């Protein structure tokens, strides 16, 4: 029994080996054929109409090349200011809050200052002395003219009057610097005004607090002159120049694009990096832009003619980009049933790998990895469907 079993197993192995030997050439040939035709796919006219496949040619387009960089929005120091008081005192009132817009010279609060009334009182006293001294000067002039008094008395009176007038000018200047108009009434309240127009970004004091001279009460930021601080790496620096246009979007809100123009290029690396600071001024629309926001920007390097196709003509598979050209090759079929599905009206396409370049206004520069004949027809719309059909078919086969 064991002998018959051994003979049976040996026969099966022999038949299997013969079958494999006989099938090897055909399988190898089929494999080679499939490999050669793996970039070919065909569609019937009905399929092309259904999915909206369109045929066109590679065009020469005037596209803008650019460098991608990152940066932040900034406001120059001349557009930022602290609201301070010339003299110290107690904060009596505060009329602003963060986010409020103020104009230059607008009163944003008041301070109670006891020294202010003393200065005003001193000025009133000086004014009275000047009035008396002017009268005395006139009397001394009459006496000197009548030889009734020595000349030195007149000179002394003139000197005293000039001294009083100097004190008067100094006190008036002091009050004017503090923003206090001089009048007949004495006040101990000092008004605090905004040094520039802009938006209150921060309030640092509260009512009742002690305010020292020049200590910040609030901060104003004027976003009308927003700048971009970008960082360009050493290898890209020769391509950057003043006057170039920048298109940028907010990193956290890429839906809207803004414009800027380069006005300054740094001459030293930032910290320990190999990046050079590049400064640009935001132009046109500024809505929604705030100092400190992170941005992603493209520095335009100029326009040139490039072979380009519509964005919809490019499909991606396995991390590579492809276009489809109209081909005379026929796709491989593994059964008679598949052959029956194709008619003489079918159109065949060959997949060609490309490298993408500059992109603008719906067109992208392409660099095919193999030569594409001049004037060759390509799929300009519906390439995604062709790629899906090809990959699905390949998996099935």
C-alpha positions in Angstrom: 0.0 0.0 0.0 2.8 2.3 0.9 4.5 1.5 -2.5 1.4 2.5 -4.5 1.1 5.7 -2.4 4.7 6.7 -3.2 4.2 6.0 -6.9 1.0 8.2 -6.9 2.8 11.1 -5.2 5.7 10.8 -7.7 3.3 10.9 -10.7 1.6 14.1 -9.4 5.0 15.8 -8.9 6.1 14.8 -12.4 2.9 16.1 -14.0 3.1 19.3 -12.0 6.7 19.9 -13.0 5.9 19.2 -16.7 3.0 21.6 -16.5 5.1 24.3 -15.0 7.8 23.8 -17.6 5.3 24.0 -20.4 3.6 27.1 -19.0 6.8 29.1 -18.1 7.4 30.7 -21.5 3.8 31.8 -21.9 3.6 33.2 -18.4 6.9 35.1 -18.9 5.7 36.4 -22.2 2.4 37.6 -20.6 4.3 39.2 -17.7 6.6 41.1 -20.1 3.6 42.2 -22.2 1.8 43.5 -19.1 4.9 45.4 -17.9 5.3 47.0 -21.3 1.7 48.0 -21.4 1.2 48.9 -17.7 1.1 52.7 -18.6 -1.7 52.2 -21.2 -5.4 52.6 -20.6 -8.3 53.0 -23.0 -11.8 54.5 -22.8 -14.8 54.2 -25.0 -16.3 57.3 -26.5 -19.3 56.8 -24.2 -17.0 56.7 -21.1 -15.2 59.8 -22.2 -18.4 61.7 -22.6 -19.8 60.5 -19.3 -16.8 61.6 -17.2 -16.0 64.7 -19.3 -12.6 63.8 -20.6 -11.2 66.6 -22.7 -8.2 66.5 -25.1 -5.8 69.3 -25.8 -2.1 70.1 -26.1 0.8 71.3 -24.0 0.8 75.1 -24.1 3.5 77.7 -23.6 2.4 79.8 -20.7 3.8 83.0 -19.2 4.1 81.7 -15.6 5.7 83.4 -12.5 8.4 81.4 -10.7 8.7 82.0 -6.9 10.4 81.0 -3.7 8.4 79.8 -0.7 9.3 81.3 2.6 7.9 81.8 6.1 7.7 84.8 8.3 5.6 87.0 10.6 3.7 90.3 10.4 5.2 93.2 12.2 4.5 96.9 12.8 7.5 99.3 12.7 8.4 101.1 15.9 7.4 104.5 14.5 3.9 103.1 14.2 3.7 102.0 17.9 3.6 104.3 20.9 3.1 104.3 24.7 0.6 106.7 26.1 2.4 108.4 29.0 2.1 111.4 31.3 4.7 114.2 31.5 4.1 114.4 35.3 3.3 111.9 37.9 0.0 111.7 39.8 -3.1 109.6 40.5 -5.1 108.3 37.5 -8.6 109.9 37.8 -10.2 108.7 34.6 -9.6 106.3 31.7 -11.7 106.6 28.6 -10.3 103.7 26.4 -10.1 100.0 26.4 -8.2 97.4 24.2 -9.4 97.4 20.6 -10.6 101.1 20.7 -9.5 103.4 17.9 -8.1 106.8 18.9 -6.9 109.8 17.0 -3.7 111.7 17.6 -4.3 114.3 20.4 -7.4 112.7 21.7 -7.8 112.8 25.5 -7.8 109.2 26.8 -7.8 110.0 30.6 -6.9 112.5 33.3 -4.4 112.6 36.2 -4.6 114.5 39.5 -1.3 116.3 40.1 -0.8 118.6 43.1 2.3 120.2 41.6 0.3 121.5 38.7 -1.6 124.0 40.8 1.7 125.2 42.3 3.1 125.9 38.9 -0.1 127.8 37.9 0.0 129.8 41.1 3.6 130.7 40.6 2.9 131.9 37.1 0.0 134.1 38.3 2.4 135.7 40.8 5.1 136.3 38.2 2.6 137.9 35.9 1.6 140.3 38.7 5.3 141.1 39.4 5.9 141.8 35.7 3.0 144.2 35.6 4.3 146.1 38.6 7.9 146.1 37.2 6.7 147.5 33.9 5.1 150.4 35.7 8.2 151.0 37.8 10.3 150.9 34.6 8.2 153.6 33.1 8.5 155.8 36.3 12.3 155.4 36.4 12.5 156.4 32.7 10.6 159.7 33.5 12.9 160.4 36.5 16.0 159.8 34.5 14.8 162.1 31.7 14.2 164.9 34.4 17.5 164.3 36.1 15.6 163.3 39.2 17.1 159.8 39.6 20.4 158.1 38.7 20.6 155.9 35.6 21.5 152.9 37.6 18.0 152.7 39.1 16.6 152.5 35.6 19.0 149.8 34.6 18.2 147.8 37.8 14.5 147.9 37.0 15.1 146.8 33.5 17.2 143.8 34.6 14.5 142.8 37.2 11.8 143.0 34.5 13.8 140.8 32.1 14.3 138.2 34.8 10.6 138.1 35.5 9.8 137.7 31.9 12.3 134.8 31.6 10.6 133.0 34.5 7.2 133.7 32.9 8.3 132.1 29.6 9.7 129.0 31.4 6.5 128.4 33.4 4.3 128.8 30.3 6.5 126.4 28.4 6.3 123.9 31.3 2.5 124.1 31.3 2.3 123.8 27.5 4.5 120.7 27.6 2.1 119.2 30.1 -0.8 120.1 27.8 -2.3 122.6 30.2 -3.6 125.9 28.8 -3.0 128.8 31.1 -6.0 130.6 32.4 -7.2 132.6 35.3 -8.5 129.5 37.2 -6.1 127.0 38.9 -6.6 123.3 38.2 -4.8 120.2 39.5 -6.1 117.9 36.7 -3.8 116.9 33.9 -5.1 115.5 30.6 -3.5 112.5 28.9 -3.5 112.5 25.1 -2.8 109.9 22.4 0.6 110.7 20.7 -0.4 108.9 17.4 -3.6 107.6 15.8 -4.2 103.9 16.0 -5.8 101.0 18.0 -5.4 100.5 21.7 -3.5 97.2 22.0 -3.0 97.1 25.7 -4.1 99.1 28.8 -1.5 98.9 31.6 -3.0 101.1 34.4 -6.3 101.4 36.2 -8.2 104.2 37.8 -6.8 105.2 41.2 -3.3 103.8 40.5 -0.2 106.0 41.0 1.3 107.0 37.7 4.9 108.1 37.5 6.2 110.4 34.9 6.8 108.6 31.6 5.4 105.3 32.8 3.1 103.7 30.2 -0.6 103.9 30.7 -1.7 102.2 27.5 -0.1 101.2 24.2 -1.2 102.2 20.7 -0.5 100.2 17.5 -1.2 101.6 14.0 -1.6 98.7 11.5 -1.8 101.0 8.5 1.9 100.4 7.8 2.2 96.6 8.4 5.4 94.9 7.4 6.5 91.4 6.6 9.6 90.0 8.3 10.6 87.0 6.2 13.5 84.6 6.4 15.3 83.6 3.2 18.0 80.9 3.2 21.4 81.5 1.9 21.0 79.4 -1.3 17.9 81.6 -2.4 19.4 85.0 -1.4 20.9 85.8 -4.9 17.4 85.5 -6.4 15.9 88.1 -4.1 15.9 91.9 -4.7 14.2 95.0 -3.5 11.0 95.8 -5.4 9.9 92.2 -5.9 6.3 91.3 -5.3 5.3 88.9 -2.5 2.0 87.0 -2.3 1.3 85.6 1.2 -1.4 83.9 3.2 -1.9 83.6 6.9 -0.6 80.2 8.1 -3.8 79.5 10.2 -6.1 80.9 7.5 -4.8 80.1 4.0 -8.0 81.0 2.2 -7.2 84.6 1.5 -4.1 86.0 -0.3 -2.4 89.3 0.4 0.3 91.3 -1.4 3.6 92.9 -0.2 6.7 94.5 -1.8 10.3 94.0 -0.7 11.9 97.2 0.5 14.9 96.0 2.5 17.2 92.9 2.6 19.3 92.1 5.7 23.1 91.7 5.7 23.5 89.3 8.6 22.2 85.8 9.5 19.5 85.5 12.1 20.9 84.0 15.3 22.6 80.7 14.5 20.6 80.0 11.4 21.5 80.3 7.7 18.6 82.6 7.1 18.7 86.3 6.1 15.9 88.6 7.2 13.9 90.2 4.3 11.5 93.0 5.0 8.5 93.8 2.9 5.7 96.4 3.1 2.1 95.1 2.9 0.2 96.8 0.1 -3.5 97.1 -0.8 -5.8 94.9 1.4 -5.0 94.6 5.1 -8.3 93.4 6.6 -7.8 90.7 9.2 -4.0 91.3 9.5 -2.6 91.7 13.0 1.0 92.1 14.2 2.6 88.8 15.2 0.6 86.6 12.8 2.6 83.8 11.1 2.5 83.9 7.3 3.5 81.6 4.4 4.7 83.7 1.4 5.9 83.3 -2.2 8.5 85.7 -3.5 7.9 86.2 -7.3 11.1 85.9 -9.3 9.6 87.1 -12.6 7.6 85.6 -15.6 8.9 83.3 -18.3 7.4 81.0 -21.0 7.1 77.4 -19.8 5.4 74.3 -21.2 2.3 74.0 -19.1 -0.9 72.1 -18.8 -4.2 72.8 -16.9 -4.0 71.7 -13.2 -6.7 69.1 -14.0 -4.4 67.4 -16.5 -2.1 66.3 -13.8 -2.9 63.3 -11.6 -0.9 61.8 -8.7 -0.2 58.2 -7.9 2.3 56.8 -5.4 3.8 60.2 -4.7 4.5 60.8 -8.4 2.8 63.2 -10.9 1.6 62.1 -14.3 -0.1 63.3 -17.5 -1.9 61.2 -20.2 -1.0 61.4 -23.9 -3.1 60.1 -26.7 -1.4 56.9 -27.9 -1.6 54.3 -30.7 -0.6 51.5 -28.4 -3.2 48.9 -27.3 -3.7 47.9 -23.7 -3.0 44.3 -22.5 -6.0 42.0 -22.0 -6.1 38.9 -19.9 -9.3 37.4 -21.2 -11.6 37.3 -24.3 -14.3 38.9 -22.2 -12.2 42.0 -21.7 -11.4 42.1 -25.4 -15.1 42.2 -26.2 -15.7 45.3 -24.1 -13.5 47.4 -26.5 -14.5 48.6 -29.9 -12.8 50.4 -32.8 -14.0 53.7 -31.4 -12.0 53.4 -28.2 -9.2 55.9 -27.5 -6.0 54.8 -25.9 -3.9 56.9 -23.5 -0.3 56.5 -22.2 0.7 57.6 -18.8 3.8 59.8 -18.7 5.6 60.8 -15.5 6.3 64.5 -15.1 7.9 66.9 -12.6 5.9 70.0 -11.7 7.3 73.5 -11.8 5.9 77.0 -11.5 2.1 77.2 -11.1 -0.2 80.1 -11.7 -3.8 81.0 -12.8 -4.8 77.3 -13.1 -1.8 76.2 -15.2 1.3 74.3 -14.0 4.7 74.0 -15.7 5.6 70.3 -16.5 8.9 68.6 -17.2 8.3 65.1 -18.6 10.8 62.4 -17.6 10.6 61.0 -21.1 10.4 62.8 -24.4 6.9 63.9 -25.4 6.6 64.7 -29.2 5.9 68.3 -30.0 2.2 68.9 -30.6 1.2 65.6 -28.9 -2.4 65.4 -27.7 -2.9 65.1 -24.0 -5.8 64.8 -21.6 -6.5 68.3 -20.3 -9.5 67.3 -18.1 -10.5 64.0 -16.5 -6.9 62.7 -15.9 -8.0 61.6 -12.4 -10.6 59.2 -13.8 -8.0 57.7 -16.2 -5.6 57.2 -13.3 -8.3 55.6 -11.2 -9.3 53.2 -14.0 -5.7 52.3 -14.6 -4.9 51.5 -11.0 -8.1 49.6 -10.4 -7.6 47.6 -13.6 -4.1 46.8 -12.6 -5.1 45.5 -9.2 -7.9 43.4 -10.8 -5.5 41.9 -13.4 
